[in-house]
Amino acid sequence: MSRKLFGTDGVRGKANQYPMTADMALKIGAAAGRYFRNDGSNGHRVVIGKDTRLSGYMFENALTAGLTSTGMNVLLFGPIPTPAVGMLTTSMRADVGIMISASHNPHHDNGIKFFGPDGFKLSDVAEAEIEELVFNEITPAKAENIGRAKRIDDGRFRYAERIKSTLPAGRHLTGLKVVVDCANGAAYRVAPEVLWELGAEVIQIGTTPNGKNINDNCGSTSTRTASEAIVAHGADVGICLDGDADRIMIIDENGNVADGDQLMALMATQWAAEDRLRGGALVATVMSNLGLERYLEGQGLRLERTAVGDRYVVERMRQGGFNLGGEQSGHIVMTDYATTGDGLLAGLQFLSAMVQTGKRASELAKTFETVPQMLKNVRYAAGSDPLNAATVKAAISDAEGRLEGKGRLLIRKSGTEPLVRVMAECEDPHLLEQVVDAIVAEVQAAA
């Protein structure tokens, strides 16, 4: 069946507009409850976390109502990072975990992400079955079998201890001055606490959420403030997280930004040298830079590419037995430690490398030379499909011909927003700009 609700990362949209309404959240909760409480017993439980968006209160209550109506017991953790939900789902022996977040999107958006009992995001098949239940009659539990809800206050402390345990015994961050930008999001308390507890001198940015300032000129998608703070304070390094803290950007002591590709290249090289990189490969998406692929080949390693979305990275990692993967956007997945992308965990790995090697951030943050890459987004009207327009297809075909042997082209729809993403890579910056702008113009005309 065609998917009406779920995209590449759960259900997402503007709060109080379909599908992100309180009524739909209640139905999604009830459908998930019916799907996971399939034996009629009252021993089933669900973990719910959220970021700091104002609409999170509404969706938390609506999901709780739907879940308890079908007999699920709900454990509410409040604002915690997305990876903490994956961890707590397993440690609390829950049947399902739910994160209420729209990740790096503005505050007016929100989303619902699901984790299975193993802490990994649900498969497409499971999401499709839940979606089918949403649009059919859901049988509620009998009155005596309605579920209970309980608020758990120490979720971030449990997560913090798990994160700190990933550093080698005895290693600390004393002597490092670290700027941490939490995007006024889910990690606004736990990230500074973890860094301070490990000995770092911490300069905080984006740690005063008000429900509407999440990702607003801060975080991994807007690093300027953090870059300026690093230079102003003479800091050694910066860690920029997104709204739900499953992404990271590293900033060196000069204020320069290193994306997920550079961080993955560093980790793959180190892990391979320590004989820790399973399968001799790194898993990344089609968006990762061609320079990363060439660098890994030069190291005798492979790049396994997947569709865009950290869930597809994780699926490939599990299928092939790989333990390192991620996205250029900053999702870094280390299955030795976590079941999903974890920005704070990845940041600690980078800081640990600084301590271990004695090198500055700038020496570690640029592992390979990137191939010039350009990405432009074009918003389109709901219900339209500009990629089916003959003019757009012709522009794409022409671009492919011009780039043949010189670079690559990737055109796709976003799985979380009504955007067409036009990305190209080419050693010739002038040609790169020409082909991208030509396609963007035709997409805009058809949108």
TORKE-667385 format. One record per atom (N, C-alpha, C): x, y, z. Coordinates in steps of 0.05 Angstrom, whole numbers, plus 5000, padded with zeros to 4 digits. Atoms other than C-alpha are relative to their C-alpha. Layout:
<recs>
XYZ/...
</recs>
This chain:
<recs>
501749765000/500050005000/501750255000/498449755001/502350724988/499950125028/499849884973/504751075051/498950285000/501349744997/500451665073/501250165023/499149874976/503651825140/503050005003/497250034994/510651565147/501850084977/497949935019/516651865112/502549855006/497450144995/524051705117/500749995029/499450004972/524051865191/497550045016/502549984985/517151735221/498050194986/502149815010/511252215214/501050285007/499149734995/512952945207/498450214985/501449785014/509653605189/499650245019/500449754984/507354285215/497949945022/501850054978/504054255283/497250124995/502849935003/496454295282/499150014971/500950055027/496254145208/500549714993/499850285006/495153455179/502849944988/501050204981/498252975194/500850055029/499149954973/501253295256/497950155017/502149894983/494853425294/499749825025/500550164975/492853205364/498349764995/501850225006/487352775336/501549774986/498550205014/492152415289/502049875018/498150124981/497252325344/498749805018/501550194983/491951995387/499649744984/500550235017/490251525329/502649844996/497450135004/497651375317/500849855025/499450134974/498551225391/498349755004/501850234998/492550765391/500849784981/499250205020/494850415328/502649865009/497550124990/501850305357/499549825024/500750164977/498750055421/498849744992/501350255010/494449555384/502049824986/497950165015/500449335341/501849865020/498150124982/505049205400/498749855023/501450154979/499948975452/498249804986/501650195017/497848395409/499149755014/500950244985/496747875464/497950075021/502149934982/491748275505/500950045029/499149984972/496048285568/500750295007/499449734991/497548905609/502950035009/497249984993/505048785615/501650154980/498649865022/506749205554/500550295008/499349724993/510249875560/501350144977/498849835021/512550455516/501450235014/498349774991/517950975528/499450234981/500449765016/516451685504/501950225009/498449764996/521552245498/499250224981/500649775017/521152925466/502250205000/498149774999/525153535448/498550245013/501149774984/523454245471/497950164985/502049855015/518254455419/497550045017/502549944986/511954785447/497949794995/502050205007/507654285410/500549725012/499450264988/511153705445/498149935023/501950064978/506453775505/497449884988/502550095013/500453685459/500349714990/499650275012/503253075423/500649795021/499450194978/505852755487/497449915013/502650074988/498852785517/498349834982/501750145019/495352555454/501049714996/498950275003/500051965443/499449835025/500550154975/499351765516/497149915002/502850075000/491751775510/499549774982/500450225019/491951335448/501249745010/498650244991/496950845477/498649875024/501350114977/493550765544/497249894994/502750095008/486750685510/500149724989/499750275010/489450045479/501549825019/498950184980/492449785543/503050025005/497249974996/499650025538/500650175024/499149844978/503350285599/502250184990/498349795012/506950935583/502050115021/498049884983/513551175613/500950264986/499549745011/514551925601/502750115011/497349914992/521752185602/500450304995/499749725005/520652905579/502350054980/497949945020/526253255540/502549845003/497550155001/531752765523/500749964970/499250045027/535852635460/498749754987/501150235014/533152155407/501649755006/498650254994/538851655419/499449895029/500750084973/536851645493/497549835000/502450165003/530051385472/500649714991/499250275008/533250805435/501349845022/498750134978/537550645495/498049925022/501850054978/531950695546/497849804992/501950205008/527250275504/501049725007/498950264993/531849685513/500549975030/499450034972/534049825584/497549985018/502550024986/526849915607/498349764991/501450245010/524849275570/497350084988/502449905012/519649675532/499549864973/500750115025/515949415471/500550194977/499749795020/516650075434/501050255013/499249744991/520050745441/499050214980/500949785018/517351405413/501450255007/498749744997/521052055403/498250204985/501649785012/516952685391/502050224992/498049815009/521453125349/499950034970/499649965028/522453435281/502950064994/497149995004/529953405289/501150284996/498849745006/533254005255/498050204989/502049825011/526754315230/499350235019/500849784983/523954975257/497949915021/501750084977/519654985320/497249944992/502850055007/513054995283/499549724988/500250285009/514454295256/500349815024/499550204981/514153665296/499849734987/500050275012/514652915285/499849795021/500250234982/513752225315/501749784988/498150215009/519351715309/499649755018/500450244985/518650985330/502649835002/497850204996/523850495359/498849745009/500950264991/522749755366/501249915026/499050094974/524249345429/503049965000/497150035002/531449245404/501450275000/498849735000/532550005405/500550114972/499649905027/533050065329/497350114989/502449895012/528150465287/498549794986/501750205012/522250085261/500549974970/499750055029/522549775192/497750124985/502249895018/518450025133/497649825003/502350194998/514149395140/498450065025/501449954975/512449535213/498550264999/501349745002/510950265199/497549984982/502350035018/506350065141/497749865014/502150144986/502549595186/498750185021/501249814981/501650125240/498350214985/501549815016/499450615186/497349894991/502550135009/494250125161/498049995024/501850004977/491450065232/498950285005/500949724995/490950835237/497550054984/502249935018/486150855178/497849785001/502250204995/481850275204/499050025028/501149994973/477650165265/501949865020/498150104980/482050065327/498349925024/501550094977/479049645382/501450085026/498749924975/480349965450/500149785020/499950204979/482149575512/497450025017/502249994981/476749385562/500750195023/499649804980/475849885618/502049925021/498250094979/479549455668/502949964990/497350045012/485449385619/501350254989/498849745009/486750125604/502850025013/497349974991/494150275611/500450235020/499249794981/497650715662/502250174988/497849825009/502451305651/501550085025/498349934978/508351465695/502350174990/497749835008/513452025690/502549915014/497450094990/520751815698/501850254999/498549754999/525252385721/503049984995/497150035001/532152095714/501049904973/499350115026/532351925640/502750114990/497549885011/537852415622/502549915016/497750094984/542252165680/500849724991/499450275010/541651445655/501550014974/498749965026/543451675586/502950105003/497449884996/549252095611/502149795009/498150214990/552451505648/500749814977/499450175022/551851075586/502050134981/498349855018/555051615543/502950025010/497349974988/560851725591/501549745000/498750264999/562250985594/501349924973/498850065026/564150985519/502950094998/497249924999/570651335535/501749805014/498350194986/576550895554/500350075030/499849964971/577250805629/502450185006/497949824992/581251365660/500450244982/499649785019/580851825599/498150235008/501649774993/578352525615/500650234981/499849775018/577653195580/501250245013/498849774986/581453625630/502050144982/498349855016/584954185595/498850094973/501449925025/580154235536/497850215006/502149804999/575854855528/498149954977/501950105020/569554635491/497650184999/502549875005/563955045461/498049794992/502150195008/557554635459/497450164994/502549875009/551454885420/497949784999/502150204998/545254485439/497550074984/502249935017/540554835390/497450065015/502449974983/535854995448/498149764998/501550255005/533754275439/500349805023/500250224980/533453605474/502449965017/497650054984/540653595498/500950245015/499249754988/540554285529/501149975028/498950044973/542054005598/502149785000/498250234998/545353335587/502750044987/497449975014/550753535537/502050165016/498149854983/553954085580/500849855025/499550154976/553353645641/502149784995/498250225007/556953055608/502850114996/497449895006/562653485582/501450115025/498949904975/563553825649/500949785019/499350224982/563453175688/502549854991/497650135011/568952905642/502450195002/497849834994/573253505660/500450234981/499749785019/572353985602/499150275012/501149744994/571554735610/497950054978/502349995019/564754845578/498950284997/501349755008/562055455542/497449934986/502650095010/554555365530/498750204982/501749845018/550355615472/497549834994/502450145007/543255435455/499049825023/500850164977/541555195526/497850155015/502349864987/535555655541/497549974983/502450045017/529655345505/497550145011/502649884991/522955705506/497749894984/502250125015/518955245461/500050084971/500249905027/519955665399/502850064988/497349935010/527555775392/501749764993/498550245007/529655065377/501050034971/498749985027/534555065317/499950284988/500349735010/533555815311/502750145001/497449885002/540256085287/502049885020/498250144982/543855565328/500049704992/500050295005/545654825327/501549924975/498350115021/548554385273/499350114972/500749885026/544854735216/500550294999/499349715000/546955435237/502350045019/497650024982/554055415264/501450275004/498649744999/555956155258/500550095028/499749904972/554656335331/502149845015/498050174986/558655745356/502850054990/497449945012/564355895308/501150265012/499149744989/564656615333/500749975029/499450044972/564456385405/502749855005/497550144998/570255905394/502450194997/497949815005/574656465367/500150205023/500149804979/572356965420/501149905026/499250124975/573656495478/502749854999/497550155003/579956175450/499549715006/500650284995/576555495454/501549814982/498650205016/579754855429/498349874979/501750155018/573754565394/497150075006/502849964996/566254635384/498449764992/501850225006/560654125384/497250124996/502749895006/554154335350/498149774995/502050215002/548153875359/497550124987/502649915011/541253915326/497949975022/502249984980/534453965360/499649755016/500450244984/534053235381/502749865005/497350094992/541653135387/500949744987/498950235014/542452575337/501950074978/498149905020/546753005291/502150175013/497949834990/553253365301/501650134977/497949885016/557953855267/502250075019/497649934984/565053945294/501150264989/498749755008/568254635293/502850015012/497350004990/575754705299/500650275014/499349764984/579555235339/500150254984/500049765017/579555705279/497250074991/502849945007/571955685272/499149864975/500750155025/571955215211/498349765007/502050214995/566354705206/500949744985/499650275012/567453955194/497449855001/502650135001/561353565172/500349705007/500050294994/559452835182/502049844984/498250155017/563652595124/502850015011/497349974989/570052865155/500349845026/500050154975/568352575223/500149704995/500150295006/566751895193/502749914989/497450085011/573251895154/502149975021/498150014978/577252035217/499649745016/500650234984/573751495256/500649744986/499550255016/574150975200/503049944999/497150045001/581651095195/501149905026/499150084974/582751035269/499149725007/501050264993/578350435278/501349784983/498750205017/581550075219/502849955011/497350034989/588450205249/500049845026/500350154975/586049905315/498649744996/501350265007/582849315279/497249995012/502749994989/575949545303/497950044979/501949945021/572649715236/499149744987/501050265010/568349115220/499450014970/500650035028/568048895148/501750184982/498249835015/573349405127/498450214984/501749825016/567749885106/498650205018/501649804988/564150515125/497450014984/502649985013/556650575109/499150295001/501049735002/554151245085/498050024977/502149975020/548751525039/501150104974/499349905027/548751744967/500850305002/499349714998/549652464993/502950045009/497249964991/556652345021/501850074977/498249895020/562152694984/501749794986/498350185016/565852354928/502949985010/497350004988/572252554963/500349805022/500050204979/570452105021/500549734988/499750265013/569751514975/502849964990/497350025011/576351654941/502149965023/498250024977/579851745009/500049715011/500250274989/577251085036/501349794982/498750195019/579450714973/503050015003/497249964996/586351004984/501149875025/499350134975/586350715054/499549705000/500650285001/584350025029/497349935012/502650044988/577250115056/497950054979/502249975019/570450115023/497950205011/502449844993/564550605023/497649864990/502550125007/557850255024/497950225000/501949785002/552550744999/497149895003/502850074996/545150725018/498250244991/501949785004/538851145006/500350205023/499749794980/538451795045/498249935024/501550064976/536251695117/501749825018/498350164982/540051435178/498949725005/501150264996/535150865184/500949804979/499150175021/537450595117/503049935003/497250064993/544650665139/500249785020/500050204979/543150265201/499249724989/500850265012/539449725161/502349874985/497850115015/545449635116/502249915019/498050084980/550149615176/499349745013/500950254987/546049075208/500149764981/499950215020/545548675144/502849904995/497350075007/552948695130/501949965024/498350044976/555548665202/502050235003/498349774997/558649365197/499450155026/500449864975/559549795259/500450305000/499749715002/560750495233/498650104974/501449885023/556250915188/498950275007/501249744994/552651565181/499450164975/500749825021/550852165139/501750255001/498649745002/554252795115/498850215018/501549814983/548953175154/500749985029/499150024972/552052935219/498949775016/500850254986/548452295237/502449815000/497850194998/554151845262/499049765016/501150234987/552051135279/502349815007/497950194990/556650695321/498549785015/501750214988/552950045335/501449855022/498750124976/558249825385/498950145025/500949844977/555250365430/497150084999/502749895002/548450585404/498549884976/501750115021/542650385359/499250204979/500749795019/541851045323/502150225001/498149784999/545551685307/500050145026/499749874974/548252025369/502150224998/498149775003/551352725364/501950035023/498349974976/553952755435/502149785001/498250225000/557052065430/502250044979/498049955021/560452245364/501950225009/498349784991/562952895395/502149905020/498150104980/566052515453/502249834987/498050165015/569552045404/502150194988/498149815012/572652655370/501750125022/498449894978/574752965436/502049795011/498250214991/577652295457/502449974982/497850025020/581752285393/502050235004/498349774994/584352985410/501849945024/498550074976/586552745479/502149794994/498250235005/589552095453/502450084983/497949945019/593552405396/501550265008/498849754994/595053085427/499850204977/500249825023/593053405361/497750205004/502049805000/588954035351/497649914984/502450075015/581853995325/500450034970/499649955029/584054295258/501649784987/498350225011/589053725249/498449754996/501650255001/583753195259/497450044984/502749965012/577553525228/500050014970/499950015029/579953525156/501749774991/498650255006/581752815137/500549984970/499850035029/580652875062/499250264986/500849775016/579853395007/497349944986/502650045012/572653464985/499950074971/500649925027/570253474914/497950225001/502049794999/566454124901/497149894997/502750114999/559153974917/498150245004/502049794997/552954404910/497349875005/502750114994/546154264941/498150245002/502149804999/539954694929/497349875004/502650114994/532954574955/497950184987/502249865012/526654764918/497449915012/502550074988/520054784955/497849994979/502150035019/513954544917/497349985014/502749994988/506454584928/499149715006/501150264992/502854014963/498349894977/501550135021/500153514912/501350014973/498649995026/504753714856/502449814999/497850185003/510353284829/501850114977/498449875021/515453724792/502049814986/498050195012/520153134779/498849854977/501350145022/515052844731/499750184975/500349815022/515053474687/502149944978/498250075022/518053354618/502450194999/497849815001/522153994623/502149945021/498150074978/525253774689/501649754992/498650245009/526853084661/502150064979/498149925021/530153404601/502450145012/497849854987/534353864645/501849805015/498450204986/536553264687/501749844981/498650165021/538352864625/502450154989/497849835011/542453444597/502350025020/497949984979/546153524664/501649755002/498650264998/547752784667/502149974978/498250025023/550852824598/502450185004/497849814996/555053434616/501949915023/498350094977/557553114681/501349734996/499050275004/559052434652/503150005001/497150024998/566152244673/501350225016/498949774986/566952894711/498950045028/501349974974/562352824771/497549845002/502550154997/555652584793/497750195008/502449844996/548452834801/498049835016/502050134984/543152664852/497650185004/502549854997/535952914849/498149835016/501950164984/530952694902/498150185015/501949864982/524952904942/500849955029/499550034971/525953025016/497849815011/501950184987/522652495059/498650135023/501249874977/520852995113/498750274994/501149745007/519053645077/499350004970/500749995029/515853845009/502250154985/497649885014/522753984978/501149804980/498450155019/526353744917/502950085005/497249954995/533753684932/501749944975/498450035024/538453804874/503050025009/497250014991/545653584889/501749904977/498150085020/551553534843/502850035011/497249984993/559053424850/501650014974/498449985024/564353624799/502550155007/497549864996/571653824798/500150284989/500249745013/569754414754/497850165013/502149854986/566054914799/498150164982/501749855019/563555314739/497949824988/501950205011/560354704707/498049915021/501750094977/557654494775/497750205004/502049794996/553955154784/498050014976/501749995023/551255144713/497949785000/501950225001/548154454717/497950015022/501849984977/545154554786/497950224995/501849775004/542155234769/498049944978/501950065022/539154964704/497849825009/502150184990/535554404740/498250145019/501649854980/533254854797/498050184986/501849825015/530355344747/497649854989/502250165011/526154804714/498249895022/501650104978/523954504780/498250235012/501549784990/521755194804/497750074981/502149945019/517855304740/497749805001/501950214999/514354634749/498649975027/501150034973/513054704823/497550165005/
</recs>
